[in-house]
Amino acid sequence: MNKKLILTAVFAASVLALSGCSTFEQKTGIWGNDSSGAVMKAGEFKLLLAPEVFKGSRIEGYQTAWSRVAQIAANLGWKAEAEEGLANGKLDENVRLFSYPDTPDRVISDNYYTLRHRVGMKPSGQLNPKKADLTLKYSAKDGKPMPVEAFIKGLPEGTKAKAEVNVYGYADKKAGNNIEHATISVTYKKQPVLTGKETVEWFAEKYPVLNTMGIPAGTIVNVPKSKFVVTYATTVGKLKRGDVEFEVESCAWYNKQTGEFVTGEVSWRADAKDVKASYELFNAIQQKAPEILDAGKSKNALIK
């Protein structure tokens, strides 16, 4: 990597290193090594929740998800502590409007990149323009390396990128069938709310790698409003065993236009040193609580 490249992209040391290996002994898949082009030091374990979990209220869905996770974790020796307010439904939820812009022929996603636009929502349901951000994320498929240098080339000086593993469990509704994706992403905070008229040229000013896909500069990058989703996310509890601790989150997505349920999820983040413990719990939930789970994949894959 040349000196100029190093200067144009500053990587958070706790998350990404471009060379060397982690001291983590239990190397599972892409964890703790640089086979993807970046050392994966952290990641998120994700389980989609069956639509039936949210047939009642959203809080009932959160309660059901936490109850089953906590019960299974306790049987494995974890101390489970529910989030204050979960029992009576007085949780702090992060409410945002999500969209995933792409070209009409989906060139961006076909190249394994995902654009994501998020805007905060006020209790009144109005958008909060002060809380808008934009992310470009690359997800490596089939264990292939990520194009790290191409991704960060030309980024504004001081830009921070993040590399992590996304783990989707219960693929094909089979317990223990987990999919690992090495990912790299750049998120810009305090962004304008998109108008739907932005072009590839506009997005490429923030993410120059978009210029390498052969898309005409004037191509509109947009998403139909029928595919906008309102997301609710909250912490439902904490799990602790020895010096390992996971903060468990749950979320529910709804189509903004129709109000229909799209998908839900329960998840937690883990450092590479805690991967073995995380997979033990992750697989146990799939084995013991399949009734609350849906087939594992990314949430945005379910947007129609």
Phi, psi and chi 1 to 4 in degrees:
 res  aa     phi    psi   chi1   chi2   chi3   chi4
   1 MET       -  130.3 -179.1  176.1  -66.5      -
   2 ASN   -80.4  164.9   61.1   45.7      -      -
   3 LYS   -61.1  -40.3 -173.7  175.0 -179.4 -179.0
   4 LYS   -60.6  -40.1 -178.0  179.4  178.5 -178.3
   5 LEU   -65.2  -39.8 -164.0   56.5      -      -
   6 ILE   -63.1  -37.7  -66.4  172.6      -      -
   7 LEU   -72.9  -28.2  -69.6  173.8      -      -
   8 THR   -85.1  -10.8   53.5      -      -      -
   9 ALA  -140.2  115.5      -      -      -      -
  10 VAL   -99.5  120.1  178.9      -      -      -
  11 PHE  -100.7  136.9  -75.1   73.4      -      -
  12 ALA   -63.5  120.9      -      -      -      -
  13 ALA   -62.2  -29.7      -      -      -      -
  14 SER   -73.9  -12.4   62.6      -      -      -
  15 VAL  -117.5  -38.2 -178.5      -      -      -
  16 LEU  -135.2  132.6  175.1   62.8      -      -
  17 ALA  -132.0  139.9      -      -      -      -
  18 LEU   -91.8   -3.4  -65.8  178.3      -      -
  19 SER  -151.6  164.3   61.8      -      -      -
  20 GLY    84.1  175.3      -      -      -      -
  21 CYS  -126.7  153.0  -67.7      -      -      -
  22 SER   -70.9  158.0  167.0      -      -      -
  23 THR   -84.1   -0.2   56.9      -      -      -
  24 PHE   -59.6  123.3  174.8   55.8      -      -
  25 GLU   -80.1  -39.9  -64.5 -179.8   -4.2      -
  26 GLN   -85.7   89.5  178.5   66.0   33.3      -
  27 LYS   -86.2  108.9  -66.5 -177.7  179.2  179.0
  28 THR  -106.4  113.3  -54.3      -      -      -
  29 GLY    59.8 -122.7      -      -      -      -
  30 ILE   -89.4   -1.8   57.3  178.1      -      -
  31 TRP   -70.2  140.4  -72.3   88.0      -      -
  32 GLY    70.2   12.6      -      -      -      -
  33 ASN  -141.7  172.3   63.3   68.0      -      -
  34 ASP  -107.8   29.9   59.8   -2.7      -      -
  35 SER   -63.5  -23.0   62.0      -      -      -
  36 SER   -88.4   -7.4   64.0      -      -      -
  37 GLY   105.4   -7.1      -      -      -      -
  38 ALA  -152.4  143.4      -      -      -      -
  39 VAL   -75.4  122.7  176.1      -      -      -
  40 MET   -87.0  110.9  -62.1  -70.0  135.6      -
  41 LYS  -106.6   -7.5  -65.5 -172.3  176.3 -178.5
  42 ALA  -156.1  164.7      -      -      -      -
  43 GLY  -170.5  177.9      -      -      -      -
  44 GLU  -126.0  130.9 -171.2  170.7    6.1      -
  45 PHE   -99.6  124.0  -73.5   74.1      -      -
  46 LYS  -127.6  131.6  -53.1  178.0  179.9 -174.1
  47 LEU  -126.1  120.4  -70.5  166.5      -      -
  48 LEU   -71.5  143.0  -72.0 -173.3      -      -
  49 LEU   -99.4  140.6  -64.6  169.6      -      -
  50 ALA   -62.8  144.0      -      -      -      -
  51 PRO   -54.2  -30.5  -26.2   35.0      -      -
  52 GLU   -61.4  -26.7  -69.9   76.4   16.2      -
  53 VAL   -62.5  -29.9  173.8      -      -      -
  54 PHE  -108.7   23.4  -70.9   93.4      -      -
  55 LYS   -66.3  -30.9  -85.0 -167.7  172.8  179.9
  56 GLY   -87.3 -140.3      -      -      -      -
  57 SER   -78.9  164.8   67.2      -      -      -
  58 ARG   -63.4  -40.0 -165.1  164.8   56.2 -107.3
  59 ILE   -64.1  -35.3 -173.8   62.7      -      -
  60 GLU   -65.4  -34.7  -71.0  173.1  -25.1      -
  61 GLY   -64.7  -46.1      -      -      -      -
  62 TYR   -58.6  -44.4  -64.8  150.4      -      -
  63 GLN   -62.5  -42.9  -69.5  167.5  -18.3      -
  64 THR   -62.8  -46.9  -62.7      -      -      -
  65 ALA   -60.9  -47.2      -      -      -      -
  66 TRP   -65.6  -42.0  168.7 -107.8      -      -
  67 SER   -56.8  -45.7  175.1      -      -      -
  68 ARG   -71.4  -42.1  -66.5  -63.3  -77.0  124.0
  69 VAL   -62.7  -45.4  168.8      -      -      -
  70 ALA   -64.6  -40.5      -      -      -      -
  71 GLN   -63.1  -46.2 -179.8 -175.3   43.9      -
  72 ILE   -67.6  -40.6  -67.2  164.4      -      -
  73 ALA   -62.8  -41.8      -      -      -      -
  74 ALA   -60.8  -36.6      -      -      -      -
  75 ASN   -67.6  -17.5  -70.5  -23.2      -      -
  76 LEU  -100.0    8.0  -66.4  174.1      -      -
  77 GLY    93.2   11.4      -      -      -      -
  78 TRP   -86.3  146.0  -65.5   82.1      -      -
  79 LYS   -90.5  120.6  178.3 -178.4  177.9 -177.8
  80 ALA  -106.3  127.1      -      -      -      -
  81 GLU  -125.9  113.6 -179.4 -179.2  -16.4      -
  82 ALA   -68.9  147.8      -      -      -      -
  83 GLU   -64.8  137.5 -174.9   72.4    7.3      -
  84 GLU   -60.2  129.6 -175.2  176.9   -4.3      -
  85 GLY   100.2  -10.7      -      -      -      -
  86 LEU   -64.6  -43.0  178.7   64.0      -      -
  87 ALA   -63.1  -37.8      -      -      -      -
  88 ASN  -104.8    8.0   57.4   18.3      -      -
  89 GLY    77.8   17.1      -      -      -      -
  90 LYS  -103.2   64.7  -65.6 -177.2  178.5  179.8
  91 LEU   -98.5  150.9  -72.1  170.2      -      -
  92 ASP   -84.7  115.0  -70.3  -30.8      -      -
  93 GLU  -106.8  139.3  -70.6 -178.4  -64.9      -
  94 ASN   -91.8  113.6 -170.3    1.8      -      -
  95 VAL  -109.1  123.7 -173.5      -      -      -
  96 ARG  -142.1  158.9  -68.0 -179.0  -72.1 -169.2
  97 LEU  -101.8  123.5 -178.5   67.4      -      -
  98 PHE  -108.3  144.0  -83.2   47.6      -      -
  99 SER  -147.6  156.4   62.5      -      -      -
 100 TYR  -126.1   83.4  -65.7   87.4      -      -
 101 PRO   -64.1  148.0  -18.8   32.1      -      -
 102 ASP  -157.2  171.7 -155.3  -20.4      -      -
 103 THR   -74.7  161.8   62.9      -      -      -
 104 PRO   -55.7  -33.4  -26.8   35.8      -      -
 105 ASP   -99.4   14.9   50.6   -4.6      -      -
 106 ARG    58.0   41.8  -61.8 -177.5   57.4   80.0
 107 VAL   -65.0  -39.2  172.3      -      -      -
 108 ILE   -61.8  -51.6  -63.7  173.6      -      -
 109 SER   -68.0  -31.1   58.6      -      -      -
 110 ASP   -65.7  -20.7  -75.8  -11.7      -      -
 111 ASN   -96.2   14.2  -80.5  -82.7      -      -
 112 TYR    72.0   18.9  -55.0  140.6      -      -
 113 TYR  -103.9  151.0  -73.2   87.9      -      -
 114 THR  -133.0  124.3  -59.0      -      -      -
 115 LEU   -92.1  135.0  -89.4  171.5      -      -
 116 ARG  -133.6  130.7 -178.6 -170.6   66.0 -160.4
 117 HIS  -117.0  127.7 -177.0   50.5      -      -
 118 ARG  -125.5  137.2  -59.8 -175.4  -62.4 -165.3
 119 VAL  -132.8  129.5 -173.5      -      -      -
 120 GLY   -63.6  151.5      -      -      -      -
 121 MET  -121.9  137.4  -65.5 -172.6   70.8      -
 122 LYS   -79.9  161.8  -59.0  176.3 -178.4  178.7
 123 PRO   -54.4  -26.3  -27.7   36.0      -      -
 124 SER   -74.8  -11.8   63.1      -      -      -
 125 GLY    95.5   -6.8      -      -      -      -
 126 GLN   -77.9  152.1  -66.2  179.6  -46.5      -
 127 LEU   -71.9  148.7  -64.8 -178.9      -      -
 128 ASN  -111.0   93.9 -175.4   -9.9      -      -
 129 PRO   -59.6  -20.2  -13.1   23.3      -      -
 130 LYS   -74.1  -12.6  -65.3 -179.4  179.1  179.7
 131 LYS  -122.4   63.5  -68.0 -173.5  176.7 -178.0
 132 ALA  -120.0  139.0      -      -      -      -
 133 ASP  -140.0  164.8   62.8   44.7      -      -
 134 LEU  -134.6  133.4 -175.5   66.3      -      -
 135 THR  -129.8  140.1  -64.1      -      -      -
 136 LEU  -116.8  128.8 -179.0   66.8      -      -
 137 LYS  -130.2  135.9 -179.7  177.1 -176.8  177.4
 138 TYR  -108.0  132.0 -178.3   89.8      -      -
 139 SER  -118.7  115.7  -63.5      -      -      -
 140 ALA   -70.7  136.4      -      -      -      -
 141 LYS  -110.4  149.5  -60.4  -66.3 -170.0  -63.6
 142 ASP    57.8   29.4  -56.8  -38.1      -      -
 143 GLY    73.6   10.8      -      -      -      -
 144 LYS   -77.2  154.0  -65.0  179.8 -179.9  178.3
 145 PRO   -65.3  152.9  -20.2   32.6      -      -
 146 MET   -86.8  147.2  -61.9 -175.7  -63.8      -
 147 PRO   -80.3   67.8   31.3  -35.4      -      -
 148 VAL   -59.1  -49.7  175.4      -      -      -
 149 GLU   -64.5  -39.4  -68.1 -158.9   17.2      -
 150 ALA   -64.9  -37.3      -      -      -      -
 151 PHE   -64.3  -44.8 -172.3   98.9      -      -
 152 ILE   -91.0   -9.8   67.0  177.0      -      -
 153 LYS   -62.4  126.2 -174.4  176.7 -178.8  179.6
 154 GLY    84.0    0.3      -      -      -      -
 155 LEU   -64.3  149.4  -72.5  172.0      -      -
 156 PRO   -56.3  143.4  -25.1   34.6      -      -
 157 GLU   -57.4  135.4 -175.0  172.5  -10.6      -
 158 GLY    90.2   -2.6      -      -      -      -
 159 THR   -65.2  136.2  -60.0      -      -      -
 160 LYS  -103.9  131.1  -68.0 -175.7  178.0 -179.6
 161 ALA  -111.2  158.2      -      -      -      -
 162 LYS  -130.8  131.9  179.8  173.0   69.2  173.0
 163 ALA  -116.8  135.7      -      -      -      -
 164 GLU  -160.1  167.3   63.9  180.0    9.3      -
 165 VAL   -97.5  131.9 -177.5      -      -      -
 166 ASN  -103.2  123.5  -77.4  171.9      -      -
 167 VAL  -113.7  119.7 -173.6      -      -      -
 168 TYR  -105.8  119.9  -54.4  100.8      -      -
 169 GLY   -99.9  163.2      -      -      -      -
 170 TYR    65.8   34.9 -155.9   54.6      -      -
 171 ALA   -61.6  138.4      -      -      -      -
 172 ASP    58.3   21.1  -59.5  -40.8      -      -
 173 LYS    58.9   37.4  -65.5 -168.1  174.3 -177.8
 174 LYS  -116.3  122.2  -64.5  178.5 -179.5  177.9
 175 ALA   -59.0  131.9      -      -      -      -
 176 GLY    82.5   -0.5      -      -      -      -
 177 ASN   -88.3   95.4 -171.3    9.7      -      -
 178 ASN  -112.1  143.4  -55.8  -46.1      -      -
 179 ILE  -113.4  126.2  -60.6  172.3      -      -
 180 GLU  -107.4  127.2  -63.5  177.3  -26.1      -
 181 HIS  -119.9  122.6  -74.5  170.6      -      -
 182 ALA   -74.7  133.8      -      -      -      -
 183 THR  -132.1  154.6   70.8      -      -      -
 184 ILE  -137.3  138.3 -178.6  171.4      -      -
 185 SER  -147.4  156.3   63.2      -      -      -
 186 VAL  -130.5  126.1  167.9      -      -      -
 187 THR  -116.9  130.8  -64.4      -      -      -
 188 TYR  -105.7  125.2  -65.9  110.0      -      -
 189 LYS   -85.8  167.8  -56.8  -70.8 -174.4 -179.5
 190 LYS    51.5   52.3  -61.9 -179.3  179.6  179.9
 191 GLN   -96.1  158.9  -66.1  -62.9  -66.1      -
 192 PRO   -70.6  152.7   24.9  -34.7      -      -
 193 VAL   -71.7  128.9  175.2      -      -      -
 194 LEU   -65.8  144.1  -62.0 -178.1      -      -
 195 THR   -95.2  -15.8   64.2      -      -      -
 196 GLY    91.9    0.0      -      -      -      -
 197 LYS  -111.3    5.0  -61.9  179.6 -179.6  179.5
 198 GLU   -68.8  142.4  -71.7   78.2   11.2      -
 199 THR  -104.1  172.2   63.1      -      -      -
 200 VAL   -56.6  -39.6  167.8      -      -      -
 201 GLU   -59.2  -41.2 -177.1  178.5   25.8      -
 202 TRP   -64.0  -47.5 -173.4   90.0      -      -
 203 PHE   -68.4  -34.3  -76.0  100.6      -      -
 204 ALA   -69.2  -20.2      -      -      -      -
 205 GLU   -64.0  -28.9  -71.3 -179.6   -0.2      -
 206 LYS   -92.9  -35.7  -57.7  174.5 -173.9  -65.7
 207 TYR  -129.4   86.4  -56.9  110.2      -      -
 208 PRO   -57.6  -24.3  -26.6   36.2      -      -
 209 VAL   -59.5  -22.9   70.1      -      -      -
 210 LEU   -63.9  -21.4  -64.7  175.2      -      -
 211 ASN   -74.0  -10.0  -75.2  -37.4      -      -
 212 THR   -92.7    1.9   68.0      -      -      -
 213 MET   -98.1    2.6  -60.7  179.9 -169.9      -
 214 GLY    74.2   19.6      -      -      -      -
 215 ILE   -87.7  128.9  -48.4  169.8      -      -
 216 PRO   -54.4  136.2  -26.9   35.7      -      -
 217 ALA   -56.9  -31.5      -      -      -      -
 218 GLY   -85.9    2.9      -      -      -      -
 219 THR   -65.7  129.4  -57.8      -      -      -
 220 ILE   -71.4  133.0  -63.3  -67.9      -      -
 221 VAL  -111.0  110.6  177.8      -      -      -
 222 ASN  -151.5  176.3 -166.1   10.0      -      -
 223 VAL  -143.3  137.9   60.4      -      -      -
 224 PRO   -57.9  140.8  -22.2   33.6      -      -
 225 LYS   -62.4  -19.9  -70.5 -166.6  178.0  -61.9
 226 SER   -67.9  -12.6   61.5      -      -      -
 227 LYS  -106.8   10.4  -66.7 -172.3  176.8 -177.5
 228 PHE   -74.1  141.2  -80.3   51.6      -      -
 229 VAL  -125.7  143.4  -68.6      -      -      -
 230 VAL   -97.6  124.3  178.4      -      -      -
 231 THR  -112.4  138.9   72.0      -      -      -
 232 TYR  -119.0  126.9  -61.4   80.7      -      -
 233 ALA  -136.2  144.0      -      -      -      -
 234 THR  -155.8  157.3 -172.1      -      -      -
 235 THR   -83.1  129.8  -60.6      -      -      -
 236 VAL  -105.4  -17.9  -69.4      -      -      -
 237 GLY   174.1  178.1      -      -      -      -
 238 LYS  -129.2  144.9  -66.4  179.7 -179.5  178.5
 239 LEU  -120.3  134.9  -59.6  173.4      -      -
 240 LYS  -138.3  132.5 -175.9  174.3  177.9   60.0
 241 ARG  -145.7  113.6 -170.9  175.3   70.3 -178.9
 242 GLY    63.4 -128.9      -      -      -      -
 243 ASP   -96.9   12.9   62.5   -9.8      -      -
 244 VAL  -102.8  130.6 -178.5      -      -      -
 245 GLU  -139.0  132.7 -176.7  172.5  -32.4      -
 246 PHE  -120.5  135.7  -60.8  138.4      -      -
 247 GLU   -97.0  116.6 -173.4  172.3   78.6      -
 248 VAL   -91.6  128.7 -179.3      -      -      -
 249 GLU  -116.3  157.6  -62.7 -176.3   -6.9      -
 250 SER  -139.3  152.2 -172.9      -      -      -
 251 CYS  -145.2  161.7   68.1      -      -      -
 252 ALA  -139.7  136.3      -      -      -      -
 253 TRP  -115.2  140.9  -73.3   19.1      -      -
 254 TYR  -133.7  141.9  -59.4   85.3      -      -
 255 ASN   -64.7  125.5 -179.2  -75.1      -      -
 256 LYS   -64.5  -36.7 -174.8  177.7 -173.2  -62.8
 257 GLN   -75.2  -41.4 -164.8  170.1   72.1      -
 258 THR  -103.4  -18.5   66.2      -      -      -
 259 GLY    78.4    1.8      -      -      -      -
 260 GLU   -74.7  146.6  -67.3 -179.3   -5.4      -
 261 PHE   -65.6  134.6  178.6   80.1      -      -
 262 VAL  -102.8  -55.9  174.8      -      -      -
 263 THR  -168.7  168.0 -172.3      -      -      -
 264 GLY  -140.0  168.1      -      -      -      -
 265 GLU  -155.4  152.8 -176.1 -178.7   79.2      -
 266 VAL  -125.2  137.8   63.4      -      -      -
 267 SER  -155.6  166.5   63.3      -      -      -
 268 TRP  -154.6  159.6   63.1   83.6      -      -
 269 ARG   -99.9  148.9  -57.5 -172.6   64.8   79.8
 270 ALA  -142.7  144.2      -      -      -      -
 271 ASP   -81.6  159.4  -66.9  -28.9      -      -
 272 ALA   -57.2  -35.0      -      -      -      -
 273 LYS   -66.2  -17.4   67.3  179.9 -179.3   62.7
 274 ASP  -108.0   13.0  -59.8  -35.3      -      -
 275 VAL   -62.4  -42.2  165.3      -      -      -
 276 LYS   -59.8  -46.0 -175.3  176.1 -179.7  179.5
 277 ALA   -65.3  -37.2      -      -      -      -
 278 SER   -66.6  -45.1 -169.5      -      -      -
 279 TYR   -65.1  -35.0  -92.4  113.1      -      -
 280 GLU   -58.9  -47.1  178.6 -167.7   22.7      -
 281 LEU   -69.1  -44.2  174.6   60.4      -      -
 282 PHE   -56.5  -47.2 -160.7   58.8      -      -
 283 ASN   -70.5  -35.0  -69.2  -27.2      -      -
 284 ALA   -64.5  -39.1      -      -      -      -
 285 ILE   -62.5  -41.7  -64.9  169.5      -      -
 286 GLN   -64.6  -36.7  -63.6  172.0   54.9      -
 287 GLN   -76.3  -39.3  -66.6  163.2   -2.2      -
 288 LYS   -95.9  -20.5  -56.2  -66.2 -175.7 -179.2
 289 ALA  -132.4   48.0      -      -      -      -
 290 PRO   -64.0  -20.9   25.3  -35.7      -      -
 291 GLU   -65.8  -19.9   75.5  -78.6   -2.0      -
 292 ILE  -101.2    1.1   68.8  166.4      -      -
 293 LEU  -107.5  154.1  -58.0  179.4      -      -
 294 ASP  -116.4  164.0 -157.7   -4.9      -      -
 295 ALA   -58.8  131.2      -      -      -      -
 296 GLY   -70.6  129.7      -      -      -      -
 297 LYS  -170.2  178.6   59.9 -177.8   70.5  175.9
 298 SER   -72.5  149.7   65.0      -      -      -
 299 LYS   -64.7  -39.3  -63.8 -173.5  -66.1  -62.1
 300 ASN   -68.7  -14.9   58.5  -48.9      -      -
 301 ALA   -67.7  -16.9      -      -      -      -
 302 LEU   -95.7   -1.7  -63.3  173.4      -      -
 303 ILE   -75.4  126.7  -61.0  173.5      -      -
 304 LYS  -117.5      -  -61.7  177.6 -179.5  179.5
